[in-house]
Amino acid sequence: MDYALFRAINNLAGRWPLLDAFMRLMVNDYFVPTSMALILVVMWFWGRSESERAHYQRIAILAALSLITANIILKGCNLIYFRPRPFDAHEVHLLFYKPWDSSFPSNPATVGFSISVAVILQDVAWGIPLLVLAVLFGFARIFCGVHYPLDVLAGALLGSLVAFGFVKFSRRLEGLIQFIRRTLKKFYLA
């Protein structure tokens, strides 16, 4: 079923030049992560009052902690289990370079969902654009031939679970969050 769904999505590649160009932009290793980072930077400085800025900075810190933790878990998964990429096992419409690391779970999906879910659970208005970017990032990886759907789903689940955990237990991390804010304030960054 995983391969059948991959084939159905990947067979759309190469049919419409505009769609291919958009998916090449979305699959890029830099566009979506940089866009997400810029949204978090804007969020960091957002707010008219100190309490509003503190609220948004808290969200950004939890998103960053979620991202770091999800990536550590992901790297552990990659060391334990290696899954070949679709282009290693099948003929695909490849619209991206050939990554060499494990296909499972998807690094981009883990990154996108760890950030977007951490934000959307605390602020829907800021979280929706991030979630849209995360979904497009994951879908583009299938469309462009570098991930199976199960890889993206596993990455999305990993990132989401880690983000959910950080948000759910954020009160226990209040000391760390305040330490990070105080440290950054010393450098006029908060």
C-alpha positions in Angstrom: 0.0 0.0 0.0 2.9 2.4 0.8 4.4 1.8 -2.6 1.0 2.1 -4.4 0.3 5.5 -2.8 3.9 6.6 -3.5 3.4 5.6 -7.2 0.1 7.4 -7.4 1.6 10.7 -6.1 4.9 10.4 -7.8 3.3 9.7 -11.2 1.9 13.3 -11.1 5.5 14.6 -11.4 6.5 15.6 -14.9 3.0 16.4 -16.2 2.6 20.1 -15.4 5.7 22.3 -15.4 4.2 24.9 -13.0 3.3 22.2 -10.5 6.8 20.6 -10.9 8.4 24.0 -10.3 6.3 24.6 -7.2 7.1 21.2 -5.8 10.8 21.7 -6.5 10.6 24.9 -4.4 8.7 23.0 -1.6 11.1 20.0 -1.6 14.2 22.2 -1.3 16.2 21.7 1.8 16.3 25.4 2.5 13.0 27.1 1.5 10.6 25.7 4.0 13.0 25.5 7.0 14.1 29.1 6.3 10.5 30.2 6.0 9.6 28.5 9.2 12.7 30.0 11.0 11.7 33.5 9.7 8.2 33.1 11.0 9.6 32.1 14.4 11.9 35.2 14.4 9.0 37.5 13.6 7.0 35.7 16.4 9.9 36.2 18.8 9.7 40.0 18.5 5.9 40.2 18.1 3.7 41.8 20.7 2.9 45.3 22.0 3.6 44.6 25.6 6.2 42.7 27.6 3.7 40.0 28.5 2.7 39.5 24.8 6.3 39.3 23.8 7.0 36.8 26.6 4.0 34.7 25.4 5.3 34.5 21.8 8.9 34.0 22.9 7.8 31.1 25.1 6.1 29.5 22.1 9.2 30.0 19.9 11.4 28.4 22.6 9.1 25.4 22.9 9.2 25.0 19.1 13.0 25.2 19.1 13.2 22.6 22.0 10.8 20.4 20.1 12.8 20.6 17.0 16.1 19.8 18.7 14.7 16.9 20.6 12.8 15.4 17.6 16.1 15.6 15.6 18.0 13.8 18.3 15.4 11.0 18.3 15.3 10.9 14.5 19.1 10.5 14.3 18.8 7.6 16.8 16.2 6.0 14.6 18.4 6.4 11.5 21.3 4.7 13.3 19.1 1.7 14.3 17.1 1.3 11.0 18.0 2.1 7.4 15.3 2.2 4.7 16.4 2.7 1.1 15.0 5.6 -0.8 12.3 5.0 -3.4 14.7 5.8 -6.3 17.0 3.0 -4.9 14.4 0.4 -5.3 12.1 1.6 -8.1 11.9 3.7 -11.2 10.7 7.1 -10.1 10.1 10.6 -11.5 13.0 12.2 -9.6 12.7 16.0 -9.3 15.4 16.4 -6.6 18.9 15.3 -5.9 19.5 11.8 -4.4 19.8 12.0 -0.6 22.0 9.2 0.8 20.6 8.9 4.3 17.8 6.7 5.5 14.4 7.4 4.1 12.5 6.4 7.3 11.4 8.5 9.1 11.5 11.6 6.9 13.8 14.3 8.3 11.8 17.2 6.6 8.5 15.9 8.0 10.0 15.6 11.5 11.4 19.2 11.3 8.2 20.7 9.9 5.8 19.0 12.3 7.9 19.5 15.4 7.9 23.2 14.8 4.3 23.6 13.5 2.6 21.5 16.0 4.4 23.1 18.9 3.2 26.5 17.7 -0.4 25.5 16.6 -1.1 23.9 20.0 -0.4 27.3 21.6 -1.4 29.8 19.0 -3.6 28.7 16.0 -3.1 31.9 14.0 0.7 31.5 14.0 0.5 27.8 13.7 -1.7 27.4 10.6 0.9 28.9 8.1 3.6 26.7 9.7 1.4 23.6 9.4 0.6 24.3 5.8 4.4 24.6 5.1 5.0 21.3 7.0 2.4 19.5 5.0 3.6 20.9 1.7 7.2 20.0 2.7 6.2 16.4 3.4 4.0 16.0 0.3 6.7 17.4 -2.0 9.1 14.8 -0.7 6.8 12.1 -2.0 5.9 14.0 -5.2 9.5 14.5 -6.1 10.5 10.9 -5.5 12.6 11.0 -2.4 10.3 9.5 0.3 7.6 7.0 0.6 4.3 8.1 2.2 5.0 6.0 5.3 8.4 7.8 5.8 6.6 11.2 5.8 3.8 9.9 8.1 6.4 8.6 10.5 8.3 11.8 10.5 5.1 13.8 11.0 4.1 11.6 13.8 7.5 11.8 15.5 7.6 15.6 15.2 4.0 16.0 16.4 4.5 13.7 19.4 7.6 15.4 20.6 5.9 18.8 20.1 2.8 17.7 22.0 5.0 16.4 24.8 6.8 19.7 25.1 3.6 21.7 25.1 1.8 19.4 27.5 4.7 19.4 30.0 5.8 23.0 29.4 4.9 24.1 33.0 7.7 21.8 34.2 10.1 23.5 31.8 9.3 27.0 32.9 12.6 27.4 34.7 14.5 26.5 31.5 12.3 28.7 29.3 12.9 31.7 31.7 16.6 30.9 31.8 16.7 31.1 28.0 14.8 34.3 27.9 16.9 35.9 30.6 20.1 34.9 28.8 18.9 36.3 25.5 17.8 39.5 27.2 21.4 40.1 28.2 22.2 40.3 24.5 19.2 42.5 23.8 17.5 39.6 21.9 14.4 39.3 24.1 
